């Protein structure tokens, strides 16, 4: 692995940030939520709140 100088690293990071802002992602990961996560997303509740509320039942 090549060692980058501080200037090279800074330039590489700046280029990456500009690409991200332009929507040019190096990789995109899509995750399909399971039923529990989908229900939480639909209600807008966090995992912690759902867990606390289900313990009360």
Secondary structure, 3 states (H helix, E strand, C coil): CCCCCHHHHHHHHHHHHHHHHCCCCCCCCCCCCCHHHHHHHHHCCCHHHHHHHHHHC
